[in-house]
Amino acid sequence: MNSSHKNRLVVLGAGPGGYTTAFLAADRGMQVTLIDDNSKPGGVCLHKGCIPSKSLLHIAKLIEETRAAEAFGLKFKPPKIDLNQMRESNRSMINKMSNGLLSLCKQRGVKFVQGRAKFINSTSLVINDQDQMGFDHCVLATGSKPVCPPLFAKLGDRLLNSTTALALQDVPERLLIVGGGYIGLEMATVFSSLGSRVTIVEMTQDLLPGLDRDLVRPLHARLKPRFEAINLSTQVLTCELKNNQVEVVFDSGGTQKLENYDKVLVAVGRKPNSMDMGLDSTGVKTDDKGFIKVDDRFETNEPNIFAIGDVIGGAMLAHKASAEGRTVAANLSGESSVAELGCIPAVVFTDPELAWCGLTETEAKSQNITIEIAKFPWGASGRAQTLGRPDGMTKLIINPETEEILGMGIAGVGAGELIGEGVLAVDNKLKVVDLAESIHPHPTLSETIMESAESFYGEATHIYKRPRKTS
């Protein structure tokens, strides 16, 4: 690298946060090197996470739609599942997308380096324990990896996580999934559709703990008959290989039960990739869980080293990391001084999908924030009825004094494609009337957003609610 260049930037980690930072910094005239363990950019999201999992979820959706089509007068034979073709399709898709990212690196003048980097000090790195590289600024976007409690460590190839499950080596007859969060439920959706008898075990009293219960309820109702069991408020006491099976002992309210499974998929959280980076050779600090500490500029204790994405904690979402990367690129080019991210949407890609943004009802209650809620049930949606999927709802979280929209939640097919309107409303401090008076096309699921706003005033066409009293 040209040591005289005042803007030498090195980005560690080529996931959505890392390559976004690298690309936008290069667009602003900086000399950028992007370093990653993989031979191509994309990170866990592209190679082992978001993209391949959503491909499999799409397959699961197709399978379930063919099964449901009989109600519309269409009968299909049971699908023949070709795991080899599924794996090859995923590999081809990932290869195409990662090659696209490599082309973007070349077009933007970003140097991509495959390797593992460690800090020598706060201004230089060594790559693969061989090549040294200096920098003026560095962005840590090294992501996270699945947590595996010691209880499951001796299961060998009978143990799966969110990464290894996507390899689809086989479809286990009986599959135990430990963890009722979004990763566990998405994987459960895939394997159940492919033919596994799935059991979910969750130590808290709810699936997707922390999310509004009225959003989770339609999902729970749809999953319950599809899964072998959903065991809430339940812990795994022991888990070991016996007679070519995984023998598991559960405890639920003091009652113990023994079951056997072919494989166990553990989805109980992720931990930051902050180890073995030589951070002790710098002033960069981490918390007791290994997350890198940053300020509101995503600056670490070293003023020339930044960190974004999973490695700093918070919502472990690709689009959050990308937004943080855009902020850092702007900061480094002098365009901004403080991170001002908008509300971050979240989507659970189950069937039905769940999506939300801004303030949730659960958060409002825990923070003693006074709100009003406007809801529209999808049973009253013409489009939902034509799809045979009235099992959804759209809700708005509203400031009762100003009528400003503070949050939105959606449960239903395609919820992830609808939530963007909620992000726009929250970020721009729109009021309920703005959505109510915006004409939405008919018949579409987007109408449920308009009608939820109309219901706030008691004026929704397709449901009856007493008109709102005005002073």
N, C-alpha and C positions, 0 to 999 in steps of 0.2 A: 504494500500500500504506500501511497505517497505521503510521507511523514510531514510534509509541509502543508497538507490540506487541513484547513482549520475545522472541517466538519467530518472527520472520519468517524463513522458510526458502525458499530458491530451489534447485530441482533442475534441473541442466542435463542433458538427455537423457531421453527418455520411453520407453526400452526397459524390459524386465522389471525391471532393477535400479532405474531411475529412477522408474517409476510405482509400484513397490512401496514405495520410500522415501516418496514423496509421499503415497500413500494412508494408510500407517500413521502417518506424522507428523500428517496431518490428523485421523486417528482419535484421536490423543492431544492434540488441541486446538491444534495449531500452525497458523499462517497460512502456506499453502504456495502457491508459484507453480511450475508445471512448464513448462519451456521446451524446445522441440524444433524442428528444421528442418522436419519433416513437418507437414502440416496436421492430423494426428490422432496420438494416442499409439500406442505399440506398438514403435517403434524398428525396427532392422534385423531383429530376430527375427520380428516379425509381418509387416512389409511386404516384406522382401527376403531372409529367411533361414529360420529354423527352421520356421515354419508353412507357407509355400508349398512349401518343399523336401519336407516330410513329406507334403504333399498329392500331389506328383508321385511320391514313393516309394510311396505307396499305390496309385497308378495302375500303377506298374511291377509291384508285387506282384500286382495283379489280372491283368495280362497274363501274368505267369509262371505263375500258378496255373491259368489256362485252358490254357496250353500243357502243364502237367504233369497236367492232369485226365484225359488219355487213358489213363494207367496205371490209373485207377480205372474205366474204361469210359465216360468222357464225352468226346465229341469236339465241339470248337468250331471254327467258321471263324476264320481270322486276324482280329484286331480291326481295325476301321477307325478310324484315329487322326484326331481333329479338334482340331488345335492351337488354333483360335479358341475352341472350346468349353472346352478346358482352361484357357486364359488367362482366359476370362470366369468360369469357376467359381472360379478362384483369386481373382480380383478381388472377386467377390461375397462369398466367405468372409472375405477380409481386411477388406473394408468393414464387414461385419457385426460382426466382432470389434473393430475400431478404434472403431466407433460405440458399442459396449458400454463401451469404456474411457472415451470421452468422457462417457457417462452417469454412470459411476462418479466421474469428476472433479467433475461437477455435484452429485451426491448427497453427496459428501464435502466440498464447498466448496473444492476445489482449482482454482485459476485456471490454465487451460492457455493458453499463449502460443506461437504459431508464430513462429519467428525464430531468428537466430543471435546468441548473446550473447558479449560479450568483457568481460574484467575491466578496470575503470578503476583500481581498487585492491582491497584485501582486503575491502572492505565494500560495493562497488557495481559494477554492470554497465551496459553500454550494449547495447541490443538493436537489431539491424539498423542500427547506426551512428546511431540517432536517439533512442530513448527510454532514459532512465536509470532504474535501479532499485536501491534499496538493500536490504541484507539483514543479518540477524544471523548466519545460518549458510547455507552453500552446500554442496551435494553434487554432485560431478562424476561423471556416469554417461554419458559421451559415447561409450563403446563403441570399436569398432575398424573397420578396413576392410581389404580384401584387399591383399596385397603383389603388386606386379608388377615383376619384375626387368627392367632396361633391355633385355635380350636380346629381349623380346617386345613392346617398346613401339611398334613400327612396323607391327603387323599390322592395325591399323584394326578394321573390324567382323568380321574373322576371329578376333579375340581375345575370349575369354570369361573371366569370373571367376565366383565363386560367386553373385554378384548378377545379372549380365547373363544367365547361363545359365538362370536361372529365368524369364526373360521368354519363353522358348520361341519365338523368332522362326522357327526352322526346326529340322529334325532333320538334322544333317550326315551325309553318307554315311560319311565317315571322320573320326573325332574323336580327337585326341591329348589326353590329360589328363596334365599335368605335376604330379606329387605324389601319392604313395600313402598320404596320410593320410586321415582320416575324411571330409573334404569332397570330396576327389577321388574316393574310392570310392563315396560316396553319389551324386554326379553321374554317375559311370560306370554305376552301377546303373540310374539313370533313363534315360539316353540309349541304353544297350544294349537295354533293354526296348522302347524306342520305335523301334528299328531301326538305330541307328548301329553301325558297326564301330569298336569302342573299343580304343585302345591306352593302357595306363598306363605311364608312365616314372617311376621312383623312384630317386633317387641313392644311397640306402642299400641294404643287402642284403635288406631285408624290407618288406612292406606293414605299415602301422601300426607304425612303429618305436617300440620302448619297451614295447609291449604283450606279454603272455605269448604265446609262440609256439603253445602248444597251443590257445589261444582263436582265434588267427588262422588256424590250419591248416584248419578246416572251411570258412571263408570263402574262403580262397585256392583250395581244391579246387573249390568251386562256381563261382567266378568265372572260373577259367582257361579252361574250354571256351566260356564265354559271350563272352569278350573276344577280340579279334583277337590281342592280345599283352599280356603283363605283363613289362616289362623292368626288372629290378632291377639295382642297382649300375651304373646308366646315367645319363649326363649329356647334356643338350642343348648341343651346341657352337654351332650356328648355327640361326637360325630367320628366314626371310624370305619375302616374297611373290614368287612366280615363276609366270608363265603361269596366273594365276587360282587358284593353289594355294599352300598354305603348305609350303615346302620346309624340311625339318628334317634336320640332321645330328646323329646320336647318337654317343657314345663309350661303349663298354662294355669295360672291361679293356684299353684300348689299341686295340680294333677299332672302326673307324668305319663307320657305315651311314647311307644317305640314304633318306628316305621322304617322301611327299607326303600332306597332309591337307587336308580342307576347312576345318576350324577347330581351334583350340587353346584348351583350357581350362586356365588356370593356377591351381593351388591349392597354393601353397607356403607359406602362412602369412598372418597378419594383423598389422597394426600399429596402435598406439593412436591415437585421435582426440584428440590433445593439442596439436596445432599451431593457430595462429591463434585462440587463446582469450585472449590477453593475459596469460598466466601470468607473464610477466616483469614485470608490474605488481603482482605479489603475491610472497609468499615461498614459493609452492608450487614444489617441486623435482621434476625428472624424472631418470630414469637415462639412460644413453647411447643407449637405444633409444626413448626418449620416453615410457616408462611412468611414471606419477605415483607418487612415493614416499609410502607411508603407514605408520603404526604399527599396533599390534594393535587399535586402535579405529577404523581406517580414517581416521585424522586425518592431514592433510598437515602440512607445516612451518608452515602457517598454522592456528592452533588452531580457527578457526571454519570452515575449509574441509575437507571430507571428499571421498574418492574411492572408488568401488567399480566392480566389473565388469571388463570387458576393458581399460579404460584403466589399471588398476593391474597388469595381467599375471596370471600364473598360468593356471589352466584357464579358457579362454574359453568359458564355458557360461552360458546364461541363468539356470539355477537357482542357480548360484554367485552371480551378481550379485544375484538376488532375496534370497538368504540374507544377503548382506552388507548389502543395503538394510534388511532387517528389523533387523539388528544396529545400524545407524546410527540408525534411528528410535528404537530402545530407548535407545541412548546419549543422544540428544538430549533424551529425556524423563526422563532420570535413572534408568531402570530397570536399566541395566547399565553396566559400566565397561570390560570387556575383551571382544574378539570371541572367542567360543568356538563356531566353526562345527563341525558334525559332519562325518563323512566325506562327500565329494562324489561321487555316482555319475556315471558316464559311459556313454553309449550311442552306438554306431555303428549307424545305421539302414540297414544294408545287408541282404542276404538270403544267409545268415542274419544276424540282428542279433548284435552283441557288446555285452556290458554288464559293468561291473565296479565295485567300490567297495572302499574301505579299502586295505589293503596288497596289492600284487600279488606274485606269485612273483618277477618280474624285479626289483622294488624290494628285496625281501628279500635276494636274492642280492647285489645291488650294495651293500647296507648291512650285509652279513654278519649278518643276523638269522636265527637258527635257527627253522625252521618245519616243520610237517608239512602234507601236502596230502591232502585226501580228494576223490575224483572219482566222478562217476556218468555213464556214457555214455548218451546218449539212445537208442542202439540198443536199450537194455533198457527203455525207457519205452513203455508201452502207448499213451499219448496221442500221442507222437511218431510211433509207427508208424501210427496211424490217420490222421495228417496226411500221411503219406508223407514225413516229414522227420526221420529218425533221425540226421541229420548234426549232432549237437550234443553238448554236454557241460556239466555243472555242477561247479564245483570250489570247495572251501573252503580258505582259508589259515588255519592253526591254530597257536596257541602250544602246543608239545608238553608244556610243564610244567603250564600252567593249563587247557588245553583251551579257552581263549577263542578265539572267532572273530575273526580279525584282518582278513579280507577275503573277498570272494566274486567269482567270475568266471563268466559264463555265455555260451556260444555256442549260438545256436539261434533258431528262429522265436519272436518275442515275448519275447526276452530282456530288452528294456527294460521290459516290464510286470512282470517277475519280480524285478528287482534291488532293488526297494524293501524286500523282506524281508531282504536282505543288509545294507542301510543300517540297518534297525532292529536287527539282530543286532550289528553293529559298534558303533553308537552306544551301545547299552545293555550292551555287554560280555557278551553272551550266550555261553554255552558250547555246545559241539557237542551235548551231551545235550539242551539246550533245543530245538534244531531236530529232533533225532532223535525226541523224545518228543511233538512237536506233530503231531497228526493232520492230514494234508493230504488233500483230497478226491481221489477216484479216479474216472475216469482224468483226470489233469491234468498239465500240465508242471510245476506247482509241486511235485508229488511228487518231482521230481528233486532238489530242495533237501533234503527230508527223507531221501531215500535216499543222497545224498552224505554227510550227517551219519551215517547208519547205517553206511555203508561204513567210516567212520573206526574203528568198533568191530568191523568184520567181521560186521555183522548186517544188511546190506542184503538185502532179500528177492529182488530180481531180478538181482543179480550175486553171484558167489561171491568172497569174499576171506577169507583166514585170519583167525580172530578175533584181536583185539588182545590182546597179552600184558599182563597187569596184575600189578603187584608185590604 
